[in-house]
Amino acid sequence: MGNIVVKLPDNTEKQLPPDSTGLDLAKSIGSGLAKAAIAYTSDGIQKDLLDPLDNNSVVSLITINSNEGIEIMRHTLTAQVLALAVKNLYPDSKLAIGPTIDNGFYYDFSFKNTFSIEDLDKVEKEMRNIIQSQSVITKLLFSKKDAINLFNEIDEPFKAEIIESSDQEDNFQIYKQEETGFIDLCKGPHLPSLKMIGEFKLTHVSGAYWRGDASQPMLTRIYGTAWNTKKELNKYLQQLKEAEVRDHRKLGKEMNLFHFQDDAPGMVFWHPAGWIIYNELQNYMRKMQTNSGYEEIRTPEVLDRKLWEKSGHWDKYRENMYITEIDEEHANEKRVNALKPMNCPCHVQVYNYGLKSYKDLPVRFTEFGSLHRYEPSGTMHGLMRVRSFTQDDGHIFCTEDQIESETKNFIQLLSKVYEDLGFTDFVIKLSTRPDKRMGSNEIWDKSEKALQDAIEKLDLKYQIDEGGGAFYGPKLDFVLTDAIGRDWQCGTLQADFNLPGRFNSTYVNEKGNKSVPVLLHRAVLGSFERFIGIILENYGGNLPFWLAPTQVVITTITDAANEYAVTLFNLLKSNNIRVKLDNRNEQISYKIREHSLLKVPHILIVGTNEVEENKVSIRSFGSEKTISMSVEEFLADCVSKHQNPS
């Protein structure tokens, strides 16, 4: 039997003896790589370092310091260390599942008795004891029958159920610690040894139904985070601490912006202060989109199921739609309608009203439409994920030749909006054709190239998400970074060659024939509710002056200043400044503290000195200093900051 040949990422080839493993490949390249390697990919599939190499495969070694490497380390930590630690401390506990998540991991357990966050320190200490063994981890392969018998013998019913319900019949991977004999079912890959585990911290505990089904047993989910170094761990823990302080739900309560209640789960009750933020943001977006050539429209919120059947949403999205039945004029059959989960089919109806020429294109519609989507109760999270929301939704009907220029225009609009709202860093991801898709390769080639060319001509960096496009076309996703380093996917631009054809949308081309336009779905902010949550957390509630619900509060030290304070109030209000007057008979320190909790940008302190000098003393939010300024100077400053950036 001859040598096997593998191709490396730089297209060089390596010949190795038969049955060589990923570790053998690493050793053949260099001792440093052999020490750092923990797994490898073969034709894009991750494998354990000691798995044999496939002949004529494309192989890339995974090191502990790579993104893939840290995910494998986290997976090993949860499946081999957290699981064993809990079993050691709570022998009656049962193992469920333990995947990785963004920045960490979790494992679900069934406990005979209760488990709480106070128990985490004990589990974490046991985990460190296990890691000190530096146990080697090996992989064993079992048939379906043998794997089921194995986990039934050790009384792990959840593991046995996973195997029983699997379509797989052979090669079930069981990972074993040589030092302890502990085993767990896992898709892998795992670290070769526990000595390669980095720094970690268990963070919190929650409940979770087995397999996400409310009819199944409730399990205890233990969360943690893991990093290669102590410095990286501490940085992340500090980010978590900062995120807790900035939590928009906490700020919403402190600033009296909104609330939720069980009568309308996942739907926001906006208070006056919160609704000001909402309207100011919407007014800003309305002006920005008008300046960019969009026409605002309004379409119905409830539509007949026939429209959703024609668009394809009834088959693909029905479980997420709110359905209504109407006994219209006592008909024999009730009319079935649905609240719209998205605006695109409605925008196509507006486009179709009247004949369009190529000279009319592009047609750009935008709508602040109210949408409803049924989200499972366990997924809702304050403003970040709701069931009723409004999008800064837009649709562009254009020719194929206009895709590039429209993409360029959209990115310029989005970049300006993000900059105005305080987000200077964002990443663009170009998602290309998936395996299951509509349309010819020629159209996909053209649309992908148009999106790519537009990004490159703007000299913007981007990442390729191979196969991540929608079935109807490629897309661009825009991921912004907030003040504490968290990423948020907000904006999107999607090229659709499908929907216009389903609704017989056409335009008359240069030759006088009918052609089908391309539909570009786009949003800058996405959901207003979610973006307001992001803004609140980005600024920690200390909003830009133009967005602040109350911009100025006038507080009096003495009753002798009340008349002067009223004059100031009327002056500011007449200049459209959102101002409040606090002339209560309370100590000034109490008033300042109260309005500071509401994150008011400027608190004016007015006493006899200010009255005599026709000045104001200003305490700005976040500052311990009080500065003095003439009324005219302060008014001019407020007026200049009051206008939104559009």
Summary of the structure (lengths in Angstrom):
residues: 646
radius of gyration: 30.1
end to end distance: 71.4
largest distance: 101.8
contacts: 2043
relative contact order: 0.07
helix: 39%
strand: 28%
